[in-house]
Amino acid sequence: MVLFVIAEATLLSSLLPSCVVAREVFADPPDETVFPGEEDLVARAVSSRRREFVTGRRCARLALAELGHPPAPIRPGPGREPIWPAGVTGSITHCAGYRAAAVARTADLAGLGIDAEPNEPLPDGVEATVASPREGERLREAAAGAPEVSWDRLLFSAKESIYKAWYPLTRRWLGFEEADLTIEPGAGTFNALLRADGTRIDGGPPLTRISGRFTIGPGLIITAVTVDR
Ligand SMILES: CC(C)(COP(=O)(O)OP(=O)(O)OC[C@H]1O[C@@H](n2cnc3c(N)ncnc32)[C@H](O)[C@@H]1OP(=O)(O)O)[C@@H](O)C(=O)NCCC(=O)NCCS
């Protein structure tokens, strides 16, 4: 059975504090209507991109409704990041078989990032681009204990989550080589030391490290990070 219900996010919520509202779904609803005010954003998109965009934004609006925000277009900023209503931070992810969004009040959290990936090894050659040799060694150690998890993909997802929290707070690029990631497989957590200028536009303390959590779903790796105020 295909599940179209956009539900309270069981997988994602397990990774996030209770101040975060998350919504997730494992397939696209049949109605692909683009929300008014967002049509231009996918006017020339292929249908797979249009579907993930529409469903991701639906998840986001349902989560925003829980925070008391009426439905409104969610436009992208200059770095393609979603522009949230004033006083809100959030993140969107989509991959084959999964779409989700998570939002929180900036009174509770400065920022957050979420990412989902298939639990499959990265394509040949990609690990060398996203992981340092030292990180690669740690991935091999993790794989020895739990070979059913694609740890290279998990590292990639963790770094994508980190970037989604990093960029809106710094408005700066962060390269894969600028985050040194350590995964704690047993705890379901990861920590990254960041070697870039982490000065925040909200006046908060500079971002020098970001921690997050991961979970393994049906064929999926899901990661999430939060940044305190
Ligand atoms: C932006 C990026 C992180 C998106 O991740 P992805 O795995 O390709 O795709 P996902 O489906 O999970 O997420 C896409 C969503 O991310 C969000 N996003 C895009 N750019 C963003 C940014 N600069 N900041 C925050 N969120 C962003 C958008 O909501 C987008 O969905 P939408 O276009 O439908 O609104 C990725 O494409 C990228 O550019 N990575 C390079 C930078 C990086 O990761 N550095 C590693 C630092 S350790």
The ligand as an ORCA input file, in Angstrom:
! r2SCAN-3c Opt
* xyz 0 1
  C      21.933     22.304     -0.641
  C      22.230     20.834     -0.418
  C      22.778     20.643      0.980
  C      20.889     20.056     -0.566
  O      20.999     18.695     -0.178
  P      20.540     17.478     -1.102
  O      20.849     16.215     -0.363
  O      21.122     17.669     -2.453
  O      18.972     17.595     -1.303
  P      17.739     17.483     -0.283
  O      16.585     17.043     -1.080
  O      18.023     16.711      0.940
  O      17.520     18.991      0.156
  C      17.112     19.941     -0.767
  C      16.552     21.091      0.017
  O      17.583     21.722      0.755
  C      17.202     23.059      0.968
  N      18.337     23.903      0.663
  C      18.897     24.147     -0.539
  N      19.925     25.006     -0.405
  C      20.028     25.298      0.904
  C      20.902     26.126      1.664
  N      21.866     26.847      1.081
  N      20.705     26.211      2.990
  C      19.713     25.506      3.595
  N      18.859     24.703      2.931
  C      19.021     24.601      1.594
  C      16.012     23.356      0.054
  O      14.853     23.396      0.843
  C      16.010     22.164     -0.877
  O      14.735     21.761     -1.290
  P      13.814     22.680     -2.240
  O      14.723     23.181     -3.330
  O      12.746     21.779     -2.721
  O      13.335     23.798     -1.344
  C      23.243     20.282     -1.447
  O      22.668     20.271     -2.732
  C      24.528     21.101     -1.542
  O      24.600     22.118     -2.239
  N      25.601     20.651     -0.874
  C      26.908     21.245     -0.997
  C      27.348     21.945      0.273
  C      27.603     20.950      1.366
  O      26.827     20.060      1.586
  N      28.724     21.109      2.079
  C      29.059     20.200      3.140
  C      29.454     20.976      4.366
  S      30.015     19.929      5.649
*
